[in-house]
Amino acid sequence: MDHEKVNILLVDDQPAKLLAYEVILKELGENLVIASSGREALEVLLKTEIAVILVDVCMPELDGFELAAMIREHPRFQKTAMIFISAIQVSDIDRLRGYEMGAVDYVPVPVVPEVLRAKIKVFSELYRKTRELERLNQELEDRVRARTAELENSTTKLRESEQRRSMAIAAGKMGSWDWDWISGDWMWDEGQYRIFGVNPESFAVNPANVQALLHPDDVEQLRKAVAEFNMGTRAYETEFRILRPDGEVRWCVGTAAATVDDSSRVVRVSGVTVDITERKRAEERQNLLAREVDHRAKNALALAQSIVRLTRADEVKAYVNAVEGRINALARVHTILSLSSWQGAELSKLIDEEVAPYSLGGQIVLAGPEVQLLPTTAQTLALALHELFTNSAKYGALSTRSGRLAIGWQVEDQLLTLSWEESGGPLVMPPKSRGFGTRSLLASVESQLGGQAQFDWRAEGLVCRLEVPLIRKTAATTPGKFDAASASGLQRASG
């Protein structure tokens, strides 16, 4: 499969060794960049994006350790994978020093070509996939901005979701192993034990114990790999899951390469394992985010469309004011839902948002417990409350300083009962017939929420009672679809 090539930096002061590395790594199909000294390597790094650095430990002027320390000091290269090559026996202290400098692995001389290629390939793929995830994340953010731009004048911008984290290339997420095909002996490094979550002192590395740590659904892949090596395959790569002793499931990618004798018989298989659990989780979050953004954008557009389509007014100015008021009400409830990650909204917060413009002079009294509303219920109820407040401010108790409004609510057996009682305002005449606005609010509460709405047009002020189930047994409408009645205004009949 064609893919974008990445740059691999080879650093060694001996041209012959550099040529050998080029020959070994050429078949990977990546861009090989050469540096014959530490200083030359630093110059290359400042001009070129490098995925993996292969560096000799022993070099004049700047040795491998000093070069690694200088590279790690630059913020741009703090996650760049570095592999040390050492022609001398490396002590544990030297290894520790190398890891502290940022190395992810050591390769001893003489170099085993298949092992070196396998290690370089793993880090090249990790670098490539990390960049791919970053590009996908950027594309997703661009789509979010494009969709929310259409609603900037009517709704608050959707809260940006958590950005995808780049996969860190660190020693703690990589392990290597070696399997003697003839004797059956295994060798794991510390990273391999750490990935599998087992204790090196008590865990015996053998086929039975290793298989016991594999996810049952992925055991067949191990058998397939063994069979393919027996049939002449020289390299194998696959993704698989492990089931740690503590019960945690981790995703890994494994790359293996076979060593053969003069008769082309497999005598040894070596490989590397990289923990890619975070990448898998990031992919799941990205898919979920894409679906969630698509759903919320469509829902918001449907709400705005219904508001514009169903608003009635005799004059353009009145029409504009009505639309702006309803869309602002929708924006306010969207803000509340965004702060809760769309888990729901408190009824008191919805009411507080609508009360704010009319709260001067102590005209309004609120009383009720904390009630958590589902997102669909919150959106519809917020628009209904907006119509009641707008109606009262134009014709009812809130249209005069002497008017009073009492709002109370309670919950019993998952049924929310909200009472709206006006007094002290202009004289109210009962409507001769149920107007369009009244029918709309009734349809909104009854059809959209499965509840009931009752109106009592008393002379001293309107009394309204809303009953709304907090849990719907059956969906009256498709989730995310907005009932037309929700966007319609409550128009007070006069006589």
TORPALO-579377 format. One record per residue (C-alpha): x, y, z; residue in one letter. Coordinates in pm, whole numbers, plus 50000, padded with zeros to 5 digits. Example, Ala and Ser with C-alpha at 12.3 -4.5 7.8 and 13.67 -1.06 7.14 Angstrom:
BEGIN
+-------+-------+-------+--------+
:    c1 :    c2 :    c3 : residu :
+-------+-------+-------+--------+
: 51230 : 49550 : 50780 :      A :
: 51367 : 49894 : 50714 :      S :
+-------+-------+-------+--------+
END
This chain:
BEGIN
+-------+-------+-------+--------+
:    c1 :    c2 :    c3 : residu :
+-------+-------+-------+--------+
: 50000 : 50000 : 50000 :      M :
: 50142 : 50340 : 49903 :      D :
: 50207 : 50575 : 50189 :      H :
: 50381 : 50900 : 50256 :      E :
: 50752 : 50846 : 50310 :      K :
: 50911 : 50959 : 50636 :      V :
: 51267 : 51075 : 50696 :      N :
: 51510 : 50851 : 50886 :      I :
: 51833 : 51018 : 51001 :      L :
: 52147 : 50797 : 51006 :      L :
: 52432 : 50942 : 51214 :      V :
: 52781 : 50786 : 51211 :      D :
: 53132 : 50918 : 51151 :      D :
: 53231 : 50612 : 50947 :      Q :
: 53113 : 50618 : 50581 :      P :
: 53129 : 50239 : 50552 :      A :
: 52886 : 50192 : 50838 :      K :
: 52654 : 50457 : 50697 :      L :
: 52654 : 50274 : 50365 :      L :
: 52573 : 49946 : 50543 :      A :
: 52278 : 50107 : 50722 :      Y :
: 52152 : 50245 : 50392 :      E :
: 52164 : 49901 : 50232 :      V :
: 51983 : 49740 : 50526 :      I :
: 51709 : 50003 : 50546 :      L :
: 51665 : 50073 : 50176 :      K :
: 51388 : 49814 : 50134 :      E :
: 51170 : 49998 : 50386 :      L :
: 51104 : 50254 : 50114 :      G :
: 51160 : 50556 : 50342 :      E :
: 51381 : 50864 : 50289 :      N :
: 51725 : 50801 : 50437 :      L :
: 51911 : 51117 : 50545 :      V :
: 52285 : 51093 : 50616 :      I :
: 52491 : 51283 : 50875 :      A :
: 52860 : 51207 : 50939 :      S :
: 52883 : 51395 : 51269 :      S :
: 52674 : 51515 : 51558 :      G :
: 52691 : 51876 : 51445 :      R :
: 52583 : 51784 : 51094 :      E :
: 52293 : 51588 : 51246 :      A :
: 52179 : 51894 : 51441 :      L :
: 52182 : 52102 : 51121 :      E :
: 51968 : 51841 : 50945 :      V :
: 51718 : 51831 : 51232 :      L :
: 51665 : 52207 : 51217 :      L :
: 51578 : 52189 : 50846 :      K :
: 51399 : 51853 : 50812 :      T :
: 51116 : 51666 : 50983 :      E :
: 51272 : 51345 : 51114 :      I :
: 51074 : 51039 : 51222 :      A :
: 51355 : 50818 : 51361 :      V :
: 51721 : 50885 : 51444 :      I :
: 51973 : 50600 : 51424 :      L :
: 52292 : 50720 : 51594 :      V :
: 52629 : 50564 : 51676 :      D :
: 52726 : 50590 : 52043 :      V :
: 53098 : 50638 : 51978 :      C :
: 53179 : 50945 : 51765 :      M :
: 53444 : 51218 : 51789 :      P :
: 53349 : 51566 : 51909 :      E :
: 52984 : 51488 : 51999 :      L :
: 52923 : 51126 : 52097 :      D :
: 52579 : 50967 : 52081 :      G :
: 52491 : 51052 : 52442 :      F :
: 52585 : 51420 : 52404 :      E :
: 52399 : 51445 : 52075 :      L :
: 52086 : 51288 : 52230 :      A :
: 52098 : 51533 : 52521 :      A :
: 52120 : 51831 : 52283 :      M :
: 51834 : 51698 : 52070 :      I :
: 51608 : 51643 : 52371 :      R :
: 51666 : 52002 : 52491 :      E :
: 51479 : 52129 : 52185 :      H :
: 51098 : 52114 : 52238 :      P :
: 51044 : 52014 : 51876 :      R :
: 51242 : 51689 : 51915 :      F :
: 51135 : 51576 : 52262 :      Q :
: 50927 : 51289 : 52119 :      K :
: 51152 : 51195 : 51826 :      T :
: 51250 : 50827 : 51843 :      A :
: 51626 : 50766 : 51883 :      M :
: 51796 : 50428 : 51854 :      I :
: 52160 : 50388 : 51964 :      F :
: 52405 : 50160 : 51784 :      I :
: 52701 : 50044 : 51991 :      S :
: 52997 : 49842 : 51871 :      A :
: 53114 : 49783 : 52228 :      I :
: 52955 : 49592 : 52513 :      Q :
: 52706 : 49827 : 52675 :      V :
: 52677 : 49816 : 53053 :      S :
: 52354 : 49865 : 53244 :      D :
: 52478 : 50207 : 53352 :      I :
: 52537 : 50305 : 52989 :      D :
: 52193 : 50175 : 52894 :      R :
: 52035 : 50374 : 53175 :      L :
: 52225 : 50682 : 53065 :      R :
: 52105 : 50629 : 52709 :      G :
: 51742 : 50594 : 52816 :      Y :
: 51775 : 50908 : 53028 :      E :
: 51904 : 51089 : 52719 :      M :
: 51592 : 50982 : 52530 :      G :
: 51693 : 50661 : 52353 :      A :
: 51415 : 50410 : 52295 :      V :
: 51641 : 50112 : 52218 :      D :
: 51994 : 49983 : 52164 :      Y :
: 52114 : 49786 : 51862 :      V :
: 52444 : 49597 : 51913 :      P :
: 52706 : 49544 : 51644 :      V :
: 52714 : 49330 : 51439 :      P :
: 52370 : 49451 : 51336 :      V :
: 52104 : 49193 : 51253 :      V :
: 51944 : 49346 : 50941 :      P :
: 51597 : 49205 : 51003 :      E :
: 51588 : 49327 : 51363 :      V :
: 51709 : 49674 : 51270 :      L :
: 51454 : 49699 : 50991 :      R :
: 51177 : 49578 : 51220 :      A :
: 51260 : 49835 : 51488 :      K :
: 51291 : 50121 : 51239 :      I :
: 50969 : 50014 : 51067 :      K :
: 50770 : 50019 : 51392 :      V :
: 50877 : 50373 : 51477 :      F :
: 50830 : 50492 : 51120 :      S :
: 50474 : 50359 : 51122 :      E :
: 50406 : 50515 : 51463 :      L :
: 50531 : 50850 : 51336 :      Y :
: 50325 : 50820 : 51018 :      R :
: 50007 : 50719 : 51201 :      K :
: 50054 : 50996 : 51455 :      T :
: 50072 : 51252 : 51174 :      R :
: 49768 : 51094 : 51011 :      E :
: 49572 : 51124 : 51335 :      L :
: 49676 : 51488 : 51366 :      E :
: 49555 : 51557 : 51012 :      R :
: 49225 : 51379 : 51077 :      L :
: 49184 : 51577 : 51398 :      N :
: 49246 : 51902 : 51211 :      Q :
: 48995 : 51807 : 50941 :      E :
: 48739 : 51726 : 51208 :      L :
: 48793 : 52061 : 51379 :      E :
: 48754 : 52237 : 51044 :      D :
: 48420 : 52061 : 50989 :      R :
: 48302 : 52158 : 51336 :      V :
: 48389 : 52522 : 51272 :      R :
: 48219 : 52516 : 50932 :      A :
: 47896 : 52379 : 51075 :      R :
: 47881 : 52604 : 51378 :      T :
: 47952 : 52910 : 51161 :      A :
: 47602 : 52874 : 51012 :      E :
: 47453 : 52918 : 51359 :      L :
: 47681 : 53186 : 51504 :      E :
: 47401 : 53446 : 51496 :      N :
: 47147 : 53211 : 51652 :      S :
: 47328 : 52969 : 51883 :      T :
: 47645 : 52962 : 52088 :      T :
: 47930 : 52779 : 51934 :      K :
: 47944 : 52408 : 52012 :      L :
: 48206 : 52336 : 52271 :      R :
: 48515 : 52195 : 52115 :      E :
: 48570 : 51832 : 52207 :      S :
: 48886 : 51695 : 52347 :      E :
: 49168 : 51703 : 52092 :      Q :
: 49333 : 51387 : 51994 :      R :
: 49652 : 51330 : 52184 :      R :
: 49958 : 51247 : 51982 :      S :
: 50100 : 50905 : 52050 :      M :
: 50411 : 50935 : 52259 :      A :
: 50707 : 50731 : 52146 :      I :
: 50852 : 50621 : 52475 :      A :
: 51054 : 50327 : 52601 :      A :
: 50777 : 50230 : 52841 :      G :
: 50545 : 50142 : 52550 :      K :
: 50782 : 49922 : 52354 :      M :
: 50929 : 49581 : 52416 :      G :
: 51145 : 49337 : 52222 :      S :
: 51169 : 48960 : 52231 :      W :
: 51366 : 48672 : 52087 :      D :
: 51251 : 48314 : 52028 :      W :
: 51494 : 48031 : 51963 :      D :
: 51300 : 47830 : 51705 :      W :
: 51509 : 47515 : 51767 :      I :
: 51526 : 47498 : 52147 :      S :
: 51204 : 47685 : 52215 :      G :
: 51373 : 47927 : 52456 :      D :
: 51231 : 48278 : 52483 :      W :
: 51390 : 48606 : 52585 :      M :
: 51196 : 48918 : 52678 :      W :
: 51334 : 49258 : 52763 :      D :
: 51194 : 49473 : 53043 :      E :
: 50962 : 49659 : 52809 :      G :
: 50797 : 49334 : 52700 :      Q :
: 50725 : 49234 : 53060 :      Y :
: 50590 : 49581 : 53131 :      R :
: 50353 : 49576 : 52834 :      I :
: 50212 : 49238 : 52935 :      F :
: 50186 : 49345 : 53300 :      G :
: 50381 : 49052 : 53444 :      V :
: 50672 : 49023 : 53687 :      N :
: 51001 : 48914 : 53525 :      P :
: 51101 : 48730 : 53842 :      E :
: 50792 : 48510 : 53855 :      S :
: 50667 : 48486 : 53495 :      F :
: 50806 : 48202 : 53285 :      A :
: 50815 : 48295 : 52918 :      V :
: 50691 : 47996 : 52719 :      N :
: 50424 : 47943 : 52452 :      P :
: 50158 : 47829 : 52698 :      A :
: 50202 : 48123 : 52935 :      N :
: 50223 : 48376 : 52652 :      V :
: 49908 : 48237 : 52491 :      Q :
: 49727 : 48265 : 52823 :      A :
: 49792 : 48642 : 52815 :      L :
: 49651 : 48687 : 52465 :      L :
: 49290 : 48785 : 52414 :      H :
: 49096 : 48467 : 52327 :      P :
: 48980 : 48619 : 51998 :      D :
: 49341 : 48687 : 51890 :      D :
: 49505 : 48355 : 51979 :      V :
: 49447 : 48231 : 51624 :      E :
: 49675 : 48509 : 51495 :      Q :
: 49967 : 48362 : 51693 :      L :
: 49902 : 48019 : 51542 :      R :
: 49881 : 48176 : 51196 :      K :
: 50214 : 48356 : 51243 :      A :
: 50387 : 48033 : 51350 :      V :
: 50241 : 47851 : 51051 :      A :
: 50353 : 48120 : 50809 :      E :
: 50710 : 48115 : 50940 :      F :
: 50712 : 47738 : 50894 :      N :
: 50601 : 47791 : 50533 :      M :
: 50884 : 48032 : 50453 :      G :
: 50758 : 48373 : 50563 :      T :
: 51044 : 48589 : 50685 :      R :
: 50854 : 48879 : 50841 :      A :
: 50513 : 48917 : 51000 :      Y :
: 50319 : 49208 : 51150 :      E :
: 49981 : 49217 : 51318 :      T :
: 49770 : 49400 : 51575 :      E :
: 49646 : 49203 : 51873 :      F :
: 49507 : 49239 : 52223 :      R :
: 49653 : 49116 : 52548 :      I :
: 49466 : 49041 : 52868 :      L :
: 49683 : 49139 : 53161 :      R :
: 49665 : 48945 : 53489 :      P :
: 49488 : 49243 : 53649 :      D :
: 49210 : 49216 : 53387 :      G :
: 49309 : 49518 : 53176 :      E :
: 49291 : 49476 : 52800 :      V :
: 49567 : 49645 : 52599 :      R :
: 49610 : 49682 : 52222 :      W :
: 49951 : 49609 : 52072 :      C :
: 50117 : 49593 : 51732 :      V :
: 50377 : 49322 : 51690 :      G :
: 50644 : 49292 : 51422 :      T :
: 50855 : 48977 : 51390 :      A :
: 51141 : 48873 : 51163 :      A :
: 51288 : 48528 : 51111 :      A :
: 51656 : 48430 : 51095 :      T :
: 51735 : 48126 : 50879 :      V :
: 52033 : 47894 : 50840 :      D :
: 52212 : 47796 : 50520 :      D :
: 51931 : 47555 : 50431 :      S :
: 51668 : 47832 : 50469 :      S :
: 51537 : 47673 : 50783 :      R :
: 51408 : 47911 : 51051 :      V :
: 51637 : 47904 : 51353 :      V :
: 51531 : 48219 : 51538 :      R :
: 51247 : 48470 : 51538 :      V :
: 51294 : 48816 : 51687 :      S :
: 51047 : 49096 : 51716 :      G :
: 50920 : 49409 : 51882 :      V :
: 50590 : 49484 : 52053 :      T :
: 50446 : 49834 : 52082 :      V :
: 50155 : 49925 : 52308 :      D :
: 49905 : 50116 : 52089 :      I :
: 49617 : 50124 : 52336 :      T :
: 49608 : 50504 : 52346 :      E :
: 49593 : 50520 : 51968 :      R :
: 49301 : 50277 : 51961 :      K :
: 49117 : 50476 : 52224 :      R :
: 49186 : 50795 : 52031 :      A :
: 49036 : 50638 : 51718 :      E :
: 48724 : 50541 : 51913 :      E :
: 48693 : 50893 : 52054 :      R :
: 48735 : 51041 : 51707 :      Q :
: 48457 : 50825 : 51562 :      N :
: 48229 : 50908 : 51854 :      L :
: 48311 : 51278 : 51823 :      L :
: 48233 : 51279 : 51450 :      A :
: 47893 : 51117 : 51508 :      R :
: 47817 : 51347 : 51800 :      E :
: 47910 : 51663 : 51609 :      V :
: 47700 : 51554 : 51312 :      D :
: 47398 : 51481 : 51533 :      H :
: 47419 : 51808 : 51729 :      R :
: 47470 : 52021 : 51420 :      A :
: 47169 : 51865 : 51243 :      K :
: 46957 : 51902 : 51556 :      N :
: 47049 : 52268 : 51599 :      A :
: 46980 : 52340 : 51231 :      L :
: 46640 : 52170 : 51256 :      A :
: 46551 : 52376 : 51562 :      L :
: 46651 : 52703 : 51396 :      A :
: 46469 : 52609 : 51075 :      Q :
: 46147 : 52534 : 51265 :      S :
: 46170 : 52861 : 51456 :      I :
: 46208 : 53066 : 51138 :      V :
: 45938 : 52875 : 50948 :      R :
: 45668 : 52885 : 51214 :      L :
: 45712 : 53234 : 51359 :      T :
: 45415 : 53462 : 51276 :      R :
: 45407 : 53844 : 51275 :      A :
: 45226 : 54123 : 51092 :      D :
: 45537 : 54339 : 51055 :      E :
: 45896 : 54267 : 50959 :      V :
: 46036 : 54421 : 51277 :      K :
: 45806 : 54214 : 51496 :      A :
: 45899 : 53903 : 51301 :      Y :
: 46273 : 53972 : 51344 :      V :
: 46233 : 54036 : 51718 :      N :
: 46033 : 53716 : 51763 :      A :
: 46286 : 53505 : 51574 :      V :
: 46582 : 53657 : 51759 :      E :
: 46414 : 53602 : 52095 :      G :
: 46342 : 53236 : 52028 :      R :
: 46685 : 53163 : 51883 :      I :
: 46849 : 53336 : 52181 :      N :
: 46642 : 53112 : 52409 :      A :
: 46768 : 52813 : 52213 :      L :
: 47126 : 52943 : 52240 :      A :
: 47095 : 52976 : 52616 :      R :
: 46980 : 52618 : 52664 :      V :
: 47254 : 52496 : 52430 :      H :
: 47511 : 52671 : 52648 :      T :
: 47375 : 52498 : 52957 :      I :
: 47377 : 52160 : 52782 :      L :
: 47732 : 52214 : 52654 :      S :
: 47857 : 52281 : 53007 :      L :
: 47717 : 51942 : 53110 :      S :
: 47864 : 51767 : 52801 :      S :
: 47506 : 51722 : 52681 :      W :
: 47414 : 51501 : 52974 :      Q :
: 47119 : 51725 : 53068 :      G :
: 47020 : 52060 : 53221 :      A :
: 46887 : 52181 : 53557 :      E :
: 46536 : 52325 : 53536 :      L :
: 46633 : 52607 : 53773 :      S :
: 46911 : 52716 : 53534 :      K :
: 46668 : 52728 : 53241 :      L :
: 46430 : 52944 : 53442 :      I :
: 46710 : 53168 : 53571 :      D :
: 46822 : 53239 : 53214 :      E :
: 46470 : 53349 : 53115 :      E :
: 46406 : 53539 : 53440 :      V :
: 46721 : 53752 : 53413 :      A :
: 46578 : 54035 : 53194 :      P :
: 46270 : 54072 : 53421 :      Y :
: 46414 : 54015 : 53769 :      S :
: 46424 : 54383 : 53878 :      L :
: 46194 : 54494 : 54157 :      G :
: 46123 : 54151 : 54303 :      G :
: 45827 : 54086 : 54073 :      Q :
: 45910 : 53717 : 54029 :      I :
: 45914 : 53444 : 54296 :      V :
: 46061 : 53099 : 54224 :      L :
: 46022 : 52783 : 54431 :      A :
: 46115 : 52423 : 54353 :      G :
: 46375 : 52147 : 54396 :      P :
: 46668 : 52069 : 54171 :      E :
: 46541 : 51879 : 53866 :      V :
: 46764 : 51731 : 53595 :      Q :
: 46610 : 51739 : 53245 :      L :
: 46706 : 51531 : 52944 :      L :
: 46852 : 51738 : 52655 :      P :
: 46541 : 51707 : 52433 :      T :
: 46310 : 51793 : 52723 :      T :
: 46530 : 52090 : 52819 :      A :
: 46524 : 52236 : 52467 :      Q :
: 46147 : 52211 : 52425 :      T :
: 46067 : 52332 : 52778 :      L :
: 46309 : 52625 : 52746 :      A :
: 46127 : 52752 : 52435 :      L :
: 45788 : 52706 : 52604 :      A :
: 45908 : 52909 : 52905 :      L :
: 46043 : 53176 : 52670 :      H :
: 45698 : 53211 : 52511 :      E :
: 45532 : 53242 : 52853 :      L :
: 45780 : 53510 : 52964 :      F :
: 45754 : 53702 : 52635 :      T :
: 45374 : 53688 : 52648 :      N :
: 45369 : 53809 : 53008 :      S :
: 45611 : 54093 : 52933 :      A :
: 45388 : 54214 : 52646 :      K :
: 45040 : 54165 : 52786 :      Y :
: 45050 : 54022 : 53137 :      G :
: 45193 : 54072 : 53483 :      A :
: 45543 : 54158 : 53368 :      L :
: 45414 : 54441 : 53148 :      S :
: 45356 : 54662 : 53454 :      T :
: 45549 : 54734 : 53775 :      R :
: 45255 : 54626 : 53989 :      S :
: 45243 : 54280 : 53834 :      G :
: 45364 : 53970 : 54011 :      R :
: 45464 : 53624 : 53884 :      L :
: 45503 : 53306 : 54090 :      A :
: 45669 : 52999 : 53935 :      I :
: 45676 : 52676 : 54131 :      G :
: 45758 : 52317 : 54042 :      W :
: 45775 : 51976 : 54203 :      Q :
: 45844 : 51615 : 54102 :      V :
: 45648 : 51307 : 54201 :      E :
: 45682 : 50962 : 54042 :      D :
: 45902 : 51104 : 53764 :      Q :
: 45635 : 51358 : 53670 :      L :
: 45736 : 51725 : 53671 :      L :
: 45453 : 51967 : 53755 :      T :
: 45523 : 52337 : 53690 :      L :
: 45280 : 52612 : 53787 :      S :
: 45280 : 52963 : 53639 :      W :
: 45066 : 53217 : 53824 :      E :
: 45036 : 53585 : 53729 :      E :
: 44865 : 53858 : 53932 :      S :
: 44849 : 54234 : 53964 :      G :
: 44877 : 54297 : 53590 :      G :
: 44630 : 54430 : 53333 :      P :
: 44278 : 54289 : 53331 :      L :
: 44266 : 53958 : 53148 :      V :
: 43974 : 53853 : 52932 :      M :
: 43929 : 53482 : 52855 :      P :
: 43985 : 53412 : 52484 :      P :
: 43677 : 53339 : 52277 :      K :
: 43861 : 53054 : 52106 :      S :
: 44191 : 52875 : 52140 :      R :
: 44442 : 53073 : 51934 :      G :
: 44731 : 52947 : 51726 :      F :
: 44985 : 53018 : 52000 :      G :
: 44787 : 52830 : 52264 :      T :
: 44743 : 52532 : 52034 :      R :
: 45115 : 52540 : 51957 :      S :
: 45224 : 52532 : 52320 :      L :
: 44977 : 52253 : 52393 :      L :
: 45109 : 52050 : 52102 :      A :
: 45467 : 52118 : 52209 :      S :
: 45417 : 51991 : 52563 :      V :
: 45182 : 51707 : 52474 :      E :
: 45333 : 51576 : 52150 :      S :
: 45701 : 51656 : 52204 :      Q :
: 45722 : 51584 : 52575 :      L :
: 45423 : 51354 : 52627 :      G :
: 45282 : 51586 : 52894 :      G :
: 44984 : 51817 : 52947 :      Q :
: 44933 : 52195 : 52950 :      A :
: 44635 : 52368 : 53113 :      Q :
: 44546 : 52739 : 53099 :      F :
: 44318 : 52937 : 53329 :      D :
: 44253 : 53292 : 53197 :      W :
: 44158 : 53458 : 53525 :      R :
: 44077 : 53827 : 53529 :      A :
: 44363 : 53896 : 53771 :      E :
: 44618 : 53705 : 53566 :      G :
: 44698 : 53388 : 53371 :      L :
: 44746 : 53061 : 53555 :      V :
: 44921 : 52786 : 53359 :      C :
: 45000 : 52434 : 53470 :      R :
: 45247 : 52214 : 53283 :      L :
: 45289 : 51842 : 53350 :      E :
: 45595 : 51683 : 53190 :      V :
: 45717 : 51322 : 53232 :      P :
: 46089 : 51312 : 53310 :      L :
: 46121 : 50962 : 53159 :      I :
: 45946 : 50877 : 52834 :      R :
: 45827 : 50518 : 52796 :      K :
: 45795 : 50553 : 52419 :      T :
: 45945 : 50816 : 52192 :      A :
: 45681 : 51042 : 52043 :      A :
: 45927 : 51181 : 51792 :      T :
: 46259 : 51082 : 51645 :      T :
: 46552 : 51182 : 51873 :      P :
: 46697 : 51511 : 51761 :      G :
: 46382 : 51605 : 51560 :      K :
: 46211 : 51923 : 51676 :      F :
: 45831 : 51936 : 51689 :      D :
: 45700 : 52234 : 51494 :      A :
: 45488 : 52342 : 51788 :      A :
: 45796 : 52401 : 52002 :      S :
: 45899 : 52694 : 51786 :      A :
: 45556 : 52860 : 51777 :      S :
: 45466 : 53148 : 52005 :      G :
: 45201 : 53165 : 52269 :      L :
: 44971 : 53447 : 52158 :      Q :
: 44739 : 53590 : 52420 :      R :
: 44381 : 53621 : 52300 :      A :
: 44213 : 53951 : 52373 :      S :
: 43848 : 54028 : 52376 :      G :
+-------+-------+-------+--------+
END
